Amino acid sequence: MVKDFDVWILAPHSKGAAISEQFDGLNIVRYKYYFNKYQHLGEKAILPNLRKNPFLWLQVPFFLIAQLFAIKKIAKRHNIHLIHAHWIIPQGIIAVLYKLFFNKKARIVVTSHGGDIFGLRFWPLTTLKKWTLNNIDHLTVVSSAIKDEVLSLGIKRGLPVDIVPMGVDLSLFSPERYDESIKKKYSINGPFLLFVGRLSEKKGIEYLIKAMPTILLDFPETKLLIIGEGEKEIALKTLSQQLGLKKSIIFVGTIRNKNLPQYYATADIFVGPSVIAKGGDREGLPVTYIEAAASGCILLGTDLEGNKDIIEDSKTGFMIKQRNSKQIADKVKYILSNEANVKNISNTARKIVMHKFDWDLIAKKYSQILETDHHSRKIV
C-alpha cells in the first residue's frame, strides 16, 4: 500500500518526539497543541488520562482545533484529497469538519476499532457519532460485532461498511521465532502463560491473576508474564502480591513491538480475559489475539462478540465467559494436561490468520477501498 500511495501520518506531538520525520516510506507529521512542560492529553491513551487527571479536559479544545488546522495545512501543502481517520471520535469528527469547512471535495474514510462505538455511549457523543458516520464516504470496522453495532445506530443508507481487521506481518509473527533465552531470562521452568496489552479495565487482567492460585495447585511451576502498562498497573501488582503470586507473575512493562514475536512464539498459552467495561467500552478484535495465533500460541479468550471472528471454541482456540476466574483456571489446566491434543488447534488458528489476517491481504483490501478516490494518490 505504501508503494501505491503517498501517505502522510498526522499524530499529536509528545515530549521528545520530532515534529516531522520519514519512516519506512511514510511521512510522519506531529502537531503541537499544548505547552511542552505539562503532561499531554495525547500521551499513551486519552480516555484513561482524562479519568486520572480531570484537568486534562482543558486541553481537549486545543487538541481538536490544532488537529483540524494541521489537516488543513498538510492537505493544502501536498494537494491531498483523501483522509483516512482512525477512530470515529475524535479523528472522524475532525475529518468531517475539515471537509465541511475547507474542502468539500475531500473524501473521508474512517476506521472504527471498537472503543469508539461500544464506549462513549452518552449523549451528545452518540449523536456526534451518528452525525459523523452520516457525513463520511466509507467506513471500515475491525470485526463483525462492530459492524452490527454501527448498523444499529440507524446511519444513512448507502454508506459502505466493510469488515477489514488489523493484520499481522507473518514474516515476524511465526512459530519460528521461538526463543529459549526468554525462558532463561525470567526463570521459566514450567508452563508459560502470556498476556500482552494495556493494563486497563476492559482487558480483564484481574480475573487472570485471580485464576493463578488454582492453576498453581496442579502446575506449580507455571509463570505468567504480563506485558504492558496502564492505569490499573498499581492495583494489579497489589492484587498479585496479596495473593502471594510475586514469584509466579512477572510484570514485564513495555516491550518494543519488534521484540514481541519472540514472546508469543515461546509462550504456551496466550490469555486474553477481555470484558465489557463500565460504560460499555470493549475491544472490537484485539490484535494481540491475531499475533498470538500467528505465532503458534494457544489462544484463550472471552466470549465477546468480536473475539468470535478468530476464536471458534475448541477449533481455533478456547473461549470462556467474561469475569470468570474459575473458567480461566479450568481451561488452562485442561490445555496443559492435553498438549498433544491441542496442537492441531494452534495449527488451525495459524492457517486462519494466514487466510484472513495476513498484512498483504489487508493492504490489498484497503488499497481497493482507497482506490474509490480517483483524484489523488495521496492520503493523510
C-alpha positions in Angstrom: 0.0 0.0 0.0 2.8 2.4 0.8 4.2 1.7 -2.7 0.9 2.7 -4.3 0.1 5.8 -2.3 1.9 8.8 -0.8 1.0 8.7 2.9 1.2 11.4 5.5 0.5 10.3 9.0 -0.8 13.1 11.3 -0.4 12.5 15.1 -0.3 14.6 18.2 3.1 15.8 19.4 4.6 14.5 22.6 7.7 15.4 24.5 10.9 14.5 22.8 9.3 13.5 19.5 10.3 15.0 16.2 7.8 17.4 14.5 8.3 15.6 11.2 10.2 12.6 10.0 10.1 9.7 7.5 9.9 6.1 8.5 9.6 3.1 6.2 8.2 5.2 3.3 5.8 7.1 5.5 5.8 10.8 6.1 5.0 11.5 9.8 3.9 14.9 11.0 3.1 15.7 14.6 1.1 18.8 15.6 1.6 20.7 18.8 -1.4 21.6 20.8 -0.2 22.5 24.3 2.8 23.7 26.3 5.7 21.2 26.4 6.3 21.5 30.2 2.8 20.0 31.0 1.5 16.5 30.7 -0.1 16.0 27.3 -3.6 14.7 26.8 -2.5 12.5 23.9 0.4 10.7 25.7 -0.4 7.0 25.6 -4.2 6.7 26.0 -6.5 9.7 26.0 -9.6 8.4 27.9 -7.6 6.9 30.8 -5.6 10.2 31.0 -8.8 12.1 31.3 -10.2 9.8 34.1 -7.0 10.1 36.0 -6.4 13.8 35.6 -9.7 15.8 35.0 -7.6 19.0 34.4 -6.6 17.5 31.1 -10.1 18.3 29.8 -8.8 21.8 29.5 -6.5 20.6 26.7 -9.3 19.0 24.7 -10.4 22.1 22.7 -6.7 22.8 21.9 -6.2 19.2 20.8 -9.2 19.3 18.5 -8.7 22.7 17.0 -4.9 22.1 16.4 -5.7 18.8 14.7 -8.3 20.5 12.4 -5.8 23.2 11.2 -3.0 20.6 10.9 -5.1 18.7 8.5 -5.9 21.8 6.6 -2.2 22.8 6.4 -0.9 19.3 5.3 -3.8 18.7 2.8 -3.2 22.1 1.1 0.6 21.8 1.0 0.6 18.3 -0.5 -2.7 18.5 -2.5 -4.4 15.7 -0.5 -8.0 14.9 -1.2 -8.4 11.6 0.8 -8.3 11.4 4.6 -8.3 8.0 6.4 -9.2 8.7 10.0 -8.7 6.0 12.7 -11.5 6.2 15.3 -14.8 7.9 14.8 -14.1 10.1 17.9 -12.3 12.4 17.7 -10.4 11.9 14.4 -13.5 11.1 12.3 -15.3 14.2 13.6 -12.4 16.5 12.8 -12.0 15.0 9.3 -15.7 15.7 8.6 -15.3 19.3 9.9 -12.3 19.8 7.6 -14.4 18.6 4.7 -17.3 20.9 5.5 -15.3 24.0 6.2 -12.3 23.7 3.9 -12.6 21.1 1.2 -16.0 19.8 0.2 -14.4 17.6 -2.5 -12.3 15.7 0.1 -13.2 12.0 0.6 -13.3 10.6 4.1 -12.6 7.0 5.1 -13.0 6.2 8.8 -11.9 3.0 10.6 -13.6 2.0 13.9 -11.6 -0.2 16.3 -14.5 -0.8 18.8 -13.9 1.5 21.7 -15.3 4.5 19.8 -18.5 2.5 19.1 -19.0 0.4 22.2 -17.8 3.1 24.6 -18.7 6.8 24.8 -22.4 6.0 24.7 -23.7 9.1 26.5 -25.4 12.0 24.8 -24.2 14.1 22.9 -21.4 11.8 21.8 -23.8 9.2 20.4 -25.4 11.9 18.3 -21.9 13.1 17.2 -21.0 9.5 16.2 -24.1 9.2 14.1 -23.6 12.6 12.5 -20.0 11.8 11.7 -20.9 8.5 10.1 -23.6 10.2 8.0 -21.0 12.6 6.6 -18.2 10.2 5.6 -17.7 8.3 2.4 -16.6 4.9 3.6 -16.4 3.1 7.0 -14.2 0.1 7.8 -14.5 -1.8 11.1 -12.2 -4.5 12.5 -14.8 -7.0 13.4 -18.4 -8.2 12.6 -19.5 -7.2 16.1 -18.6 -3.6 15.4 -20.4 -3.6 12.1 -23.6 -4.9 13.8 -23.3 -2.1 16.4 -22.8 0.6 13.8 -25.8 -0.5 11.8 -27.9 -0.4 14.9 -27.3 3.3 15.2 -29.6 4.0 12.2 -27.0 5.5 9.9 -27.8 6.6 6.4 -28.5 4.0 3.7 -25.8 3.5 1.2 -22.8 4.1 3.4 -20.3 1.4 2.5 -19.3 -0.5 5.7 -16.6 -3.1 5.3 -15.0 -5.5 7.8 -11.3 -5.1 7.5 -9.4 -6.4 10.5 -6.0 -5.2 11.6 -3.5 -7.6 10.0 -0.1 -9.0 11.1 3.2 -9.5 9.4 3.5 -13.3 9.1 7.3 -13.0 8.5 7.6 -11.6 12.0 4.9 -13.4 13.9 5.7 -17.0 13.4 6.4 -20.2 15.5 10.0 -20.0 14.2 10.5 -17.0 16.5 10.7 -19.3 19.5 13.4 -18.1 21.8 14.7 -20.2 24.7 16.6 -17.2 26.1 13.3 -15.6 27.2 12.6 -18.6 29.5 16.1 -18.3 30.9 15.7 -14.6 31.4 12.6 -15.0 33.5 13.5 -18.3 35.1 10.5 -20.1 33.4 10.9 -23.8 34.0 7.3 -24.9 33.6 4.2 -23.7 31.7 4.5 -20.2 30.2 1.3 -18.1 30.2 1.3 -14.7 28.4 -0.8 -11.5 28.4 0.1 -8.6 26.2 -1.9 -5.3 26.2 -2.8 -2.2 28.0 -3.4 -2.7 31.8 -6.9 -1.3 31.7 -10.4 -2.3 32.9 -11.6 -3.7 29.6 -8.6 -6.1 29.4 -9.9 -8.1 32.5 -6.5 -8.9 33.8 -7.6 -9.2 37.4 -9.6 -12.3 36.6 -6.5 -13.9 35.1 -4.5 -13.1 38.2 -7.2 -14.5 40.4 -7.1 -17.7 38.4 -3.4 -18.3 39.1 -3.6 -19.8 42.6 -5.9 -22.6 41.3 -3.6 -23.2 38.3 -0.6 -23.4 40.6 -2.2 -26.2 42.6 -1.8 -28.6 39.7 1.0 -26.9 37.8 3.2 -25.2 40.5 6.0 -24.2 38.0 3.6 -22.1 35.9 4.6 -18.5 35.3 2.5 -15.6 33.8 4.2 -12.8 32.0 2.2 -9.6 31.8 3.5 -7.3 29.1 2.2 -3.7 29.0 1.4 -0.7 31.2 -1.6 1.3 32.1 -3.8 2.9 34.7 -4.5 -0.4 36.5 -0.9 -1.3 36.9 -0.5 -0.5 40.6 -3.8 -2.2 41.5 -2.9 -5.3 39.6 0.5 -5.6 41.2 -1.0 -5.1 44.6 -3.5 -7.9 43.9 -0.7 -10.2 42.8 1.2 -9.5 46.0 -1.9 -10.0 48.1 -2.4 -13.5 46.6 1.2 -14.4 47.2 2.0 -14.6 43.5 5.1 -12.5 43.4 7.3 -15.4 42.1 4.6 -16.7 39.6 3.5 -13.4 38.0 6.1 -11.1 36.3 5.1 -7.6 35.3 7.4 -7.0 32.4 6.4 -3.5 31.4 6.5 -2.3 27.9 8.3 -4.4 25.2 9.2 -2.9 21.8 7.0 -4.2 19.1 9.8 -5.7 17.2 10.7 -7.9 20.2 7.1 -9.2 20.8 7.1 -12.0 18.3 9.7 -14.0 20.4 7.4 -13.8 23.4 4.3 -15.0 21.6 6.2 -17.9 19.9 7.8 -19.0 23.1 4.7 -18.9 25.3 2.4 -21.9 25.7 -0.9 -20.1 26.2 -1.9 -16.6 25.4 -4.7 -15.5 27.7 -6.9 -12.5 26.7 -9.5 -12.1 29.5 -11.2 -9.1 28.0 -14.5 -7.8 29.5 -17.2 -5.2 28.8 -16.1 -2.3 31.0 -18.2 0.3 32.7 -20.0 2.4 30.2 -19.9 -0.4 27.6 -16.4 0.0 26.4 -14.9 -3.2 25.0 -12.5 -4.4 22.4 -13.6 -4.9 18.8 -11.0 -7.6 17.9 -7.7 -7.5 19.8 -4.6 -7.5 17.5 -2.9 -9.5 20.2 -5.1 -12.5 19.6 -4.1 -12.4 15.9 -0.4 -12.0 16.8 -0.6 -14.9 19.2 -2.3 -17.2 16.8 0.1 -16.3 14.0 3.0 -17.3 16.4 1.6 -20.7 17.1 0.5 -19.9 20.6 -2.7 -21.5 22.0 -5.5 -18.8 22.3 -7.7 -18.5 25.4 -10.2 -15.6 25.1 -13.5 -14.5 26.4 -17.0 -14.7 24.8 -17.0 -11.1 23.5 -18.7 -11.0 20.1 -15.6 -9.5 18.3 -13.4 -12.3 19.6 -15.5 -14.8 17.7 -14.0 -13.6 14.4 -10.9 -15.5 15.3 -11.7 -17.9 18.1 -14.0 -20.9 17.3 -14.2 -22.7 20.6 -12.1 -25.9 20.6 -11.2 -25.5 16.9 -9.0 -22.4 16.7 -8.7 -21.7 20.4 -10.7 -21.8 23.6 -13.4 -19.4 24.8 -14.5 -18.8 28.3 -17.1 -16.4 29.9 -16.1 -13.0 31.0 -15.1 -12.2 34.6 -14.8 -15.9 35.4 -11.5 -16.8 37.1 -12.6 -20.4 37.7 -13.2 -21.0 34.0 -9.8 -19.5 33.1 -8.1 -21.8 35.6 -10.0 -24.9 34.5 -9.3 -24.2 30.8 -5.6 -23.5 31.3 -5.3 -26.8 33.3 -7.1 -28.6 30.5 -4.8 -27.2 27.9 -1.7 -28.0 29.9 -2.9 -31.6 30.5 -3.7 -32.2 26.8 -0.8 -30.6 25.0 -0.7 -33.3 22.2 -4.5 -32.9 21.5 -4.4 -29.1 21.4 -1.5 -28.8 19.0 -3.9 -29.2 16.0 -5.9 -26.2 17.4 -2.9 -23.9 17.3 -2.1 -25.1 13.7 -5.6 -24.4 12.6 -5.6 -20.9 14.2 -2.4 -20.0 12.3 -4.0 -21.2 9.0 -7.0 -18.9 9.7 -4.6 -16.0 10.3 -2.8 -16.7 7.0 -6.1 -16.7 5.1 -7.8 -13.7 6.8 -5.3 -11.5 8.7 -2.1 -11.5 6.7 -0.8 -8.0 6.2 -0.6 -8.3 2.4 -4.3 -9.3 2.2 -5.3 -6.5 4.5 -3.2 -4.0 2.4 -5.0 -5.1 -0.8 -8.4 -4.6 0.8 -7.5 -1.1 1.9 -6.0 -0.3 -1.5 -9.3 -1.3 -3.1 -11.2 1.0 -0.8 -8.9 3.9 -1.2 -9.0 3.4 -5.0 -12.5 4.8 -4.9 -10.8 8.2 -4.8 -9.9 8.9 -8.4 -8.4 12.3 -7.9 -5.4 11.7 -5.8 -3.0 9.0 -4.7 -2.1 11.0 -1.6 -3.6 10.2 1.9 -3.4 11.8 5.3 
